[in-house]
Structures are given as C-alpha cells and as structure tokens.
C-alpha cells in the first residue's frame, strides 16, 4: 500500500513540475505523455498510459495547497488541454518562508523584467495565500513595503525595460556576449563596447551590470548603469579571448559599481567629528579596521583605510559642518574645493546692491 502511494505521489509531483503555468500555453495529454511516460512503465500500451495520466490529472487538484488545475475542453474531436493557475502550489510553506516570499515579491517586482517576473509571480501569490491561512490576517501585500532611496522614485522608460530583458536573457544563456552602446554616467558621451556579463547589482534604485569589457583579445572589469544603455544586442561568444572569472561578493566589497577618487587606491583617513555622527559611524563604518576615540566632550577622532568612493565623498560633503579632516591632504583639498565651488554657485547677494 505504501509503495503504491509513493508511486502515486511521485507521478503527481512529476505532473505538477511539467504542467505549464499561466500565462504559458495549455498542454495536451499527448504532449504530457512524452514528458512523463517513464513514470507509467507498468502500462502496456499507449491508450493505457493516456488513461492513467488522465486519472492522475483528476487527482492532482486534491493535492494542491493553493491554486487549481485549469482544464480547457477541446472542440469537436480535439482533446482537452491543461494548465496550472499562476498561484498553484503543491508544497505547504511555513509561515516564516511564506513571509519571506511575500517580502521578496514586494522588492523584486520592481526590479525584475516583466517576462521573468510573470513566470514566478504565482509562487509569490501562493505564499501570500498560505500566509493568510497561517496567520488569519488578510492583505499581506499591503503590510510590507520597501521605500526607494533618494528624493523620488526613478522613472523607467520602455527602452530601459527592453535593455534589462536582454541583459537577463544573456545572463541566463551564459555563453553569449553583449554588443553595446553605452552613455557614460553624468555625460552625454556614448561609447561602443563588447561585454561579457558577470552579474547584476542593485544599488538603491540604480541597477548595475558587472561585465568584462573585451578589447584587443583581453578583458577588464567594468560597471555599467543599466539605465544608461542606448543599445544592446546578444552575440555569440568567441572562445579565442580569455576572460577572467570574478567573485561578485569581492566586487561588491570593493564597491566596483561606484566611481572612486585617487585612482581607486586605498587611502588612510583621519578626521575629528562631532557626537551627532557617532551612532552612524559606529553602525556603518567608513572602512575596515576603523577606530573611534573620544578626545573631548562631544568630539571624537576617527582613523580608517578605504577606497574613497563617490558615496563616501557625498556623505563627507553632506556632513562637512560636523567634521574637520586632518589627513590626507589630497582628501582635505578635494573636500574644500567642492565646498568652495558650491559656495560660489550659491552666493547670496545683498538686494540693496541692485537698487
């Protein structure tokens, strides 16, 4: 009895895996038979196999935790076709797993290309339904929010969506390159590139492609803001060019997706700051082996080493009124120069001078 039940569960699980999910096309039993026939080896002829598959399809809805099996009746002599609903799920989820998937859905549906998201959206919907059953609370999609950084949400044109889809397609294929035209960040200069995609980093609202730029039979790692691609085309990979492998975690640790000052060389930083910044600098160190020492009531000194990226510079300028930079001199001069240029552009004139 247990052996027969185990075989049934195996067959139902196989059917669940191979059945198309909305919005994919319906499938006929004849097509299903070619995908699952090894599970029906006891059947002696084709008619017996089809009969057994039809019987299992009738049983499958009883095993679904959420969603349904959709049956579309055939016209005339045409056989019926089958499809799972978007939210069909055969595996029960713990409330913790369901909550994580609901949270992931809230974040990912803003980031993934539509053609990829639509294929997995049902799993998120199933998680929400199961979470409602586990907690007796409704509207979980309204209980979780990720707020975009910055002063407003980034507008993404249809052109960006097309570029994003091509990048994900190239990553999923793995053995292709991207022929690209790219506008350098902060300029209107457009350059041509041949790229080997390495990975994607989402930094705030900006999605970045980490890719090897291929030139003269060598490659060098570069970071590209996906919002700035003007043209992309998938092209066959050329085996003759050797491309180094990269560790995405290592690239993120080195902030390769950001521009940086001082030729991206690590510099030793020393400054004095006021207590208002203590919590932030303690929780979010500027660099490795950071040390903070109290030197007076309300004042502290900080020592650290790091690559001085744009975000670190922006933070320093934003909080310049609370900081006195001691060294290095090139950092002190860069900060002073930026503050002076900003002051010149925002000089306040006495209206009396114009009377």
C-alpha positions in Angstrom: 0.0 0.0 0.0 2.8 2.4 1.0 4.7 1.6 -2.2 1.7 2.3 -4.4 1.0 5.6 -2.6 4.7 6.6 -3.0 4.4 5.9 -6.8 1.3 8.0 -7.0 2.9 10.9 -5.2 5.9 10.7 -7.5 3.6 10.7 -10.6 1.6 13.7 -9.3 4.7 15.6 -8.4 6.1 15.0 -11.9 2.9 16.2 -13.5 3.0 19.3 -11.3 6.5 20.1 -12.4 5.9 19.7 -16.2 2.5 21.2 -16.5 2.6 24.7 -17.9 1.7 27.6 -15.6 -0.4 30.5 -16.7 0.3 32.6 -18.8 2.1 29.8 -20.7 0.1 27.8 -23.3 -2.1 24.9 -22.4 -0.8 21.3 -23.0 -2.5 18.2 -24.3 -2.3 14.7 -22.7 -0.4 13.5 -25.8 2.3 16.1 -25.2 2.3 15.4 -21.4 2.7 11.7 -22.2 6.1 12.3 -23.8 7.3 14.2 -20.7 6.1 11.7 -18.0 5.8 8.3 -19.7 8.7 6.8 -17.7 6.5 7.1 -14.6 3.9 4.9 -16.2 6.1 2.0 -17.2 3.6 -0.6 -15.9 1.1 0.4 -18.6 1.4 -1.9 -21.6 0.1 0.3 -24.4 -0.3 4.0 -25.3 -4.1 4.0 -24.5 -3.4 2.7 -21.0 -0.7 5.4 -20.4 -3.1 8.2 -21.5 -5.9 6.8 -19.3 -3.6 6.6 -16.3 -2.3 10.2 -16.9 -6.0 11.4 -17.2 -6.8 9.6 -13.9 -3.8 11.3 -12.1 -4.8 14.7 -13.5 -8.2 14.3 -11.9 -6.5 13.6 -8.6 -3.9 16.4 -8.8 -6.3 19.2 -7.6 -6.8 17.4 -4.3 -3.1 17.7 -3.6 -2.7 21.4 -4.4 -2.3 23.7 -1.4 -3.3 26.7 -3.4 -4.4 27.4 -7.0 -6.0 25.0 -9.4 -5.7 22.8 -12.5 -7.4 24.5 -15.4 -8.9 22.3 -18.0 -9.9 23.6 -21.4 -12.3 21.4 -23.3 -11.4 20.6 -26.8 -13.6 21.5 -29.8 -15.1 18.7 -31.8 -12.7 15.7 -31.8 -9.8 17.8 -30.2 -8.7 16.5 -26.8 -8.8 18.6 -23.6 -5.7 20.7 -22.7 -4.4 21.5 -19.3 -2.7 24.3 -17.4 -1.9 25.2 -13.8 -3.1 28.5 -12.4 -0.5 31.1 -11.7 -0.7 30.5 -7.9 -0.8 26.7 -8.0 1.5 25.2 -5.3 1.7 21.5 -4.1 4.1 22.1 -1.3 3.0 23.6 2.1 5.1 26.5 3.3 5.9 27.5 6.9 4.6 31.0 7.8 8.3 32.2 8.0 9.0 31.0 4.4 5.7 32.5 3.2 6.5 35.8 4.8 10.0 35.9 3.3 8.5 35.3 -0.2 5.9 38.0 0.3 8.6 40.4 1.2 10.8 39.3 -1.7 7.8 39.8 -4.0 7.4 43.4 -2.8 11.0 44.1 -3.6 11.6 42.0 -6.8 8.5 43.0 -8.8 10.1 46.5 -9.1 13.5 45.1 -10.2 12.9 42.0 -12.4 12.0 42.2 -16.1 8.3 41.5 -16.7 8.9 38.5 -18.8 10.8 36.9 -15.9 8.6 38.1 -13.1 5.4 36.8 -14.8 6.9 33.3 -14.8 7.4 33.3 -11.0 4.7 35.6 -9.8 2.4 32.7 -9.0 4.8 31.3 -6.4 4.6 34.7 -4.6 0.8 34.7 -4.8 0.7 31.2 -3.3 2.9 32.3 -0.5 0.6 35.2 0.3 -2.5 32.8 0.3 -0.7 30.4 2.6 0.4 33.2 4.9 -3.2 34.3 5.2 -4.2 30.8 6.1 -1.4 30.5 8.7 -1.9 33.9 10.4 -5.6 34.6 9.8 -4.6 38.0 8.5 -5.5 39.3 5.0 -3.9 41.8 2.6 -0.3 40.8 3.3 0.7 42.6 0.1 -0.3 45.8 1.9 1.7 45.0 5.0 5.2 45.1 3.6 6.9 48.0 1.8 10.4 48.8 0.6 10.8 52.5 0.3 13.1 53.7 -2.6 16.0 55.9 -1.6 16.5 59.4 -2.9 14.0 62.2 -3.3 11.7 60.3 -5.6 11.1 57.1 -7.4 13.2 56.5 -10.6 11.1 56.6 -13.8 12.0 53.7 -16.1 11.1 54.1 -19.8 10.1 51.2 -22.1 13.6 51.4 -23.6 15.1 50.6 -20.3 12.8 47.6 -19.9 14.0 46.2 -23.3 17.6 46.6 -22.3 17.0 45.0 -18.9 15.3 42.0 -20.6 18.3 41.5 -22.9 20.7 41.6 -20.1 18.8 38.9 -18.0 18.5 36.8 -21.2 22.2 37.0 -21.7 22.9 36.0 -18.1 20.6 33.1 -18.3 22.1 31.8 -21.5 25.6 32.1 -20.1 27.7 31.5 -23.3 27.0 34.8 -25.1 28.3 38.4 -25.2 26.6 41.8 -25.4 27.3 44.3 -28.2 26.5 47.6 -26.5 26.3 51.3 -26.9 26.5 53.0 -23.5 26.3 56.6 -22.3 28.8 57.2 -19.6 27.3 58.3 -16.3 26.9 62.0 -15.8 27.8 62.8 -19.5 26.2 62.6 -23.0 29.2 60.7 -24.4 28.3 57.3 -26.0 30.8 54.6 -26.4 30.7 51.2 -28.1 31.6 48.0 -26.1 31.7 44.3 -26.3 30.7 42.8 -22.9 30.7 39.5 -21.1 28.0 39.8 -18.4 29.3 38.8 -14.9 26.4 39.7 -12.6 23.9 42.3 -11.6 24.0 44.6 -8.5 21.0 46.7 -7.3 22.3 49.8 -5.6 19.4 51.8 -4.2 17.3 52.5 -7.3 20.1 52.0 -9.7 20.6 48.6 -11.4 24.2 47.9 -12.4 25.7 45.3 -14.8 29.0 44.0 -13.8 30.7 42.9 -17.0 34.1 42.2 -18.6 34.8 44.8 -21.3 36.5 42.9 -24.1 39.1 44.7 -26.1 42.1 43.6 -28.2 41.9 40.0 -27.0 41.8 40.9 -23.4 39.2 41.8 -20.8 38.9 44.3 -18.0 36.1 44.5 -15.4 33.7 47.5 -15.7 30.5 48.6 -14.1 27.5 49.8 -16.2 24.4 51.5 -15.1 21.7 49.6 -16.9 19.6 52.7 -17.2 22.3 54.2 -19.5 22.4 51.6 -22.2 21.4 53.1 -25.6 21.6 49.8 -27.5 22.2 46.1 -26.7 22.5 43.0 -28.9 23.2 39.5 -27.9 26.1 38.0 -30.0 27.9 34.6 -29.9 30.8 34.2 -27.6 34.3 34.0 -29.1 36.3 31.3 -27.5 39.7 32.7 -28.6 39.5 35.5 -25.9 40.4 34.6 -22.4 38.1 36.2 -19.8 39.0 36.1 -16.1 36.4 34.9 -13.7 35.2 37.3 -11.0 33.7 36.9 -7.5 30.7 39.1 -7.2 31.0 39.4 -3.4 34.6 40.6 -3.8 33.5 43.2 -6.4 30.7 44.4 -4.1 33.1 44.6 -1.1 35.4 46.8 -3.3 32.4 48.9 -4.4 33.3 48.3 -8.1 29.9 49.6 -9.1 30.8 53.1 -7.9 33.3 55.7 -9.3 36.1 56.5 -6.8 38.7 59.1 -6.2 42.5 58.9 -6.1 42.7 56.1 -8.8 40.7 53.7 -6.6 43.7 53.4 -4.3 43.1 52.8 -0.7 44.0 55.8 1.5 44.4 56.3 5.2 41.8 58.8 6.6 42.0 60.8 9.8 39.4 63.3 10.9 37.7 64.8 14.0 33.9 64.7 14.2 31.1 65.8 16.5 29.0 63.5 18.6 25.9 63.8 16.3 27.6 61.5 13.8 28.8 58.9 16.4 25.9 56.4 16.0 26.0 56.5 12.2 29.8 56.0 12.0 29.7 53.2 14.6 26.9 51.3 12.8 28.2 52.0 9.3 32.0 52.2 9.3 33.7 54.1 6.5 36.3 51.4 6.1 38.0 48.3 7.5 39.7 48.4 10.9 38.0 51.7 11.8 38.9 53.1 15.2 37.0 55.9 17.0 38.4 57.6 20.1 36.8 60.2 22.3 39.1 63.2 22.6 36.8 65.8 24.3 33.2 66.3 25.4 31.2 65.9 22.3 34.2 65.3 20.0 35.8 62.1 18.6 38.6 61.2 16.2 38.4 58.6 13.5 41.1 56.6 11.8 40.4 54.1 8.9 41.6 53.0 5.5 39.4 52.6 2.4 38.9 53.3 -1.3 37.2 56.7 -1.3 34.1 56.2 -3.4 31.6 58.7 -4.6 29.1 57.7 -1.9 31.7 58.2 0.8 32.6 61.7 -0.7 28.9 62.6 -0.8 28.5 61.6 2.8 31.5 63.7 3.8 30.3 66.8 2.0 26.8 66.3 3.4 28.2 66.3 6.9 31.1 68.7 6.4 29.8 71.1 9.1 30.4 68.4 11.7 33.8 67.2 10.5 37.4 68.5 10.5 39.6 66.5 8.1 43.2 66.1 9.4 44.5 63.9 6.6 45.4 63.0 3.9 46.0 66.4 2.3 44.5 65.3 -1.1 41.2 64.4 0.6 41.1 67.6 2.6 41.8 69.7 -0.6 39.2 67.8 -2.6 36.5 68.4 0.1 37.5 72.1 0.5 37.4 72.6 -3.3 34.0 71.1 -3.7 32.6 73.2 -0.8 34.2 76.3 -2.2 32.8 75.7 -5.7 29.3 75.1 -4.2 29.6 78.3 -2.1 30.5 80.3 -5.2 27.5 79.0 -7.2 25.1 79.7 -4.3 26.5 83.1 -3.1 23.8 85.2 -1.5 23.8 88.8 -2.8 22.5 91.8 -1.0 19.5 93.0 -2.9 20.4 96.6 -1.9 23.3 96.3 -4.4 20.8 96.3 -7.2 18.8 99.4 -6.1 
